[in-house]
């Protein structure tokens, strides 16, 4: 078998797209591409984890601050007490405090994977290179996994590093502000504190939606970061219901499913959770967000560019045809001989008719 999961196999062609095949809806097309590119996405998942190890490490250490910001009262002692009161059966030799520490550690892992999976804490060039490949899959075009990844990670390096740095900064600010209002009253009012927390959560969700569109747009257009962010903000607001649905699916894939597997506590379920992360979850999530982001970009931006270019080409063709016709008529007029002396000095129309 050439290559590793097709990673270094540059000669193998994927299944084609038939021109007479009727167009599919968004969800049907999504699952159709997912089925055809499944093993490629598994490869991309492994690549993403390998090259994004620094982001995962930072996210893991940052996860404790995120958990404390949202659940300041959560401690191993409190969790152990809750488990003991619930009558939870434990294996022999394991105390409730040990079990509570393991659960909190697993919670940190889940939060770290969520931070990376929502594109809040990433290695920008790695993410840009992966998104380019999945953008091509989304529009059913071929991509060389390794070669295109390297090329577009390098091509978008500066802009993606700045974008990922801004994303990290904004995420930290959101967490710090939420933590502050979670433990302090505002002007002595609990209601005002809740209102401000709600505003922070809404802004945070909006920032997560912006990340959905940022990198697909970055690898598609040659735009400065400021107009990129402005366009992403518009897409986040205009496509709010679908964006919320995509975020919900991301949460289920990145947090809920592996969370259930981890908290079951069985050896096979814990193994299944890590296999879920290593071979599927990240790649699937990036493909899903890229697919639906690209459809919006294609509908509202690329289609207009194509229409504008088509009109310009038609205008240019018409001008060229008119110029050719005028030149032909002038040549024909020059070839005509005057029939009488009275014809001299007459002004003729371009067609030679009076």
N, C-alpha and C positions, 0 to 999 in steps of 0.2 A: 504494500500500500504506500503510494507516494505521499510524503509529507506526514505531518502529525495533525490528525483531524482536518487534513486539507490545508494546513497553515502554510507549508512551503511548496505546495503543489501548484505551480503556475500554469500547467498545461491542461488541467482538468476543467471542463466546462460544465456549468450547472444546467439544469433543465431550462428549456427555452420558454418564451412567452408567445403564444400563437396570436397572430394579428386578427383572426376571425373570432377569437374568443370574446363572448359578450362581457362588457365591463361589470366589475363586482362592486358591491357596496364596501364602505370603509372597513367594517368589522370582518366581512368575508375575505376581503383582500388581505387584511392583517394576518388572519390565521392561515391563509393560503401561503403567504410569504414565510411565515413562521415555520410552517411544515416543511417547505422546500429548503429553508436555510437553517434548520434546527442545529445541525452539527457545526455549522459555521458560527452560530451564535454561542454554542458551547465553547468553541475555541476562543472567541472574542471575550467571553466571560473570564476564562483563564488568563488571557493576556491582560485584561483590565485589572484583575487582582494582583498579578505579578508586578506590573509597572506602576500600580497605585499603592504599593505597600506603605510608603511614607504617609499618604493621606489616611489610610486605615489606622495606622499607629497613632497619629495625631487625633483622629476621631475617637479612638478608644479611650485615650487619656482625657479628652474633652467631654466624653459621655457622662462622666461622674458629675461634672458641673451642670450639664443639662438636666440630669435626673434630679439633682439637688435644687435646681431652679424651679422645677415643676412640682416636686414632691419633697419639700424641705424637711418634713417630719419622718421621711423614710430612712430607717436605720436597720442594721442587722438585728439589733435587740428587739425592736418593735415587730419586725417581720417574724422573728423566732417566736415571740409571744403569741402572735396571731396564728401561726402554724400549730403551736402547742394547744391553744384553746380550741382549734378546729378538729383536733384529734387526728391529724394527718399521720398515717403510719410511715415510719422510716425504717431503713435497713439497720440491722444490728451494728452498733459501733459508731453510728452517725448521730450527732447531737442536733438539736433544732437550730442552734446558732451556726453550726457548720453548714447545715442545709440552707439557712437564710443567706449566708455569705456567698454560697454557690449561685443562688437565685439572683442576687444583686449583680454578681459578676456576669451572669448570662444577660441580665438586663442591659448592662453596659455594652456588651457585644451587639445586642439588637439595636440599641440607639446609635452606635457607631456605624453599623451597616446602613441604617436609615439616613444618617447624615451624608454618607457618601452616595447612596443610591438616589437621593433627592438632589444631587449635584450641588450641595451646599459646601462640602469640603472635599475638593478633588484636586488632582494634578492636572492643571488646565490643558497642556499639550496632549497628554494621554487621552483625555476626554474628547478633545477636538478630533484627534486621529480616529478614534473609535466611532464617533458620531458621523464622520465623513463616510466610513464604510457602510454604516447602518442607514445613512441617508440614501446612498446608492441602492441598497436593498429595498428601501421604501418606495423608490420610483422604478423598481425592477430593472436596475442596471447592474452590470458586472462590476466587481471590485476585487482587486488583489489584496488579500487581507494584510499581509506583512508589508508589502511595498507601499500601498496606499496609506497604511497607518503611519509609517515612517515619514512619508512625504508630507502629509497634511498635519502631522504633529509638529514637524519642523516649520512648515509654512505658517501655521497659526500660533507659533510658540509665544511671541511677545504679547499678542492681544489676549490669548487664552490665559497666560500667567497673570496678567493684570485683572482679567475678569474673575478668575478663581480667587485672587487675593481680595478683591472687593466683596465677593460672595462670602468669604470667610469672615471678613470684618463686619459685614452686616449681620451675619448669623450670630457672632459674638455679642454685638450690640443688642440684638433682639433678646438673647438669653439673659444678659445682664439687666436689661430694663424690666423684663418679666419677673426675674428673681427679686429685684428691688421692690416692685409693687406687690409681689406675693407675700412679702414679710413686713411691709410698712404701710401704714394708713396714709392717705393723701388728704391734707388739710383736716385730719381727724374724721374723714368720711370713708366708710367701708364701701359705699355705693360708687363713689368716684374712683376708688381703687379698682373695683371690678370693671368699670367702664374703660379705664386706661388699659387694663390687662386685655380686655376684649379687642381694643383698637390695635394693640401690639400683635395679638394672634392673627387678626385680619391682615395686617401689613405683612406679617411673616408668611402667611399663605399666599399672598400676592407675590412676594419675593420668590417663593418656591415655583409659582407658575411662570414667572419671568425666566427662571432657569430652564424650563422646558423648551423654550423657543430660542434661547440665546445661542447655543452652540450650533444647532441646525442652520440658523440664519448666518452665523459667523462663517461656516464652511461653504455657504452658498453664495454670499454676496461679499464684495469688497467694500465694507463700510467701516467707518470709525466706531468706536465703542459707544459714544453718546447716542448716535442715531440707532444703533443696534438695540440699546436698552430702551429707548423710546418706542421703537416698533414692538419690542417684546411686551412692554407694558400695555400697549394698545391691544395686542392679541390676548393678553391675560384677562383684560376686562371684557372684550367683545365676545370671547369664547368661554365665559366664566363657567357655565354648567358642565361643558365637556372637560374643562381643565380640572374642576373639582372631582369629576369622575375619574380622571387619569390619576390624580393625587390619591384618591381612595384606593384604587387598584395598586398603586405603588406601595401604599402603606400595608395592604394585605400581603403583597408579595415579599416585601422587604422586612416586615415586622411581625404581622399576625401569624402567618403560616409557620415560619421558623420559630416564633415564640411559643406556639402550642407544642411544637416538637421538642423544644428545649425544656420547657417546664413539665412535660410528662415525666422526664427524668430517667427514662429507660435508655440503656446503652444504644439500642438500635434507633431510637427516635433522635437522640443527640447526634449520632452519626448521620442520620438522614438530614438533619438541620444543616450540618456543615457541608454535606454534599450538595444540598439545595443552594447554598451560597456559592460554593466553589465552581459549580458547573452550570448554574442556570439563572439565579435570581437577578444578579446585576446585569448580565447581558440581556435578559428578557426585558428588564425595566428600561434600560437605555434604548433598546429597539422600540418598545412601545411608545415612549415619550417622543423619540425621533420621528416615528411613523406619523403620529397624529399632528406633531408640530409641522412636519414637512407638508402634509396635506393642506394645512392652513396657509403656509407660505406659498405653495403652488397656486392655490385658489385666489388669494388676495394680492399677491405680488408678482409671481412669475407669469401668470396668465396675462396680466396687464402689460408686462414688459413684452411678452410675445405678440400681443395684439398691437402694441405701439410699433414694434419692429416690423410687423407685417404691413401696417399702414405706411410706414416710411418706405418700405421696399416697393409697395404698390405705387406710391407717389413718384419714387425714383424711376420706376419702369415707365409710368405714364409720361414723365418729362423726357425720358430717353426716346420713347416712341414719337412724341411730338417733335423733338429736335431732329430725329431721322426723317420724319415726314416733311418738315420744313426744308431740310437740306435737299431732299429729293425733289421737292417742288421748285426750289431755286435752281437746281441743276436743269430741270426740264424747261424752265423759263429761259435760262441762258442759251439753251440749244435751239429755241424757236427763232426763225428768220422773220423779219418784218415783211409784210405782204405789200405795203404801199408806202410812199413817202409820208402820207398823212398819219401813218401809225407811229412815226418817230415822236418821241417825247411824251407818249401816253404813259400814265402810271397804271401798272397792272396789279391785280390782286395776286396773292400768293398762289392761287390755283390757276392763274392765267385767264380768268374770266373777267369780263368787264363788269 
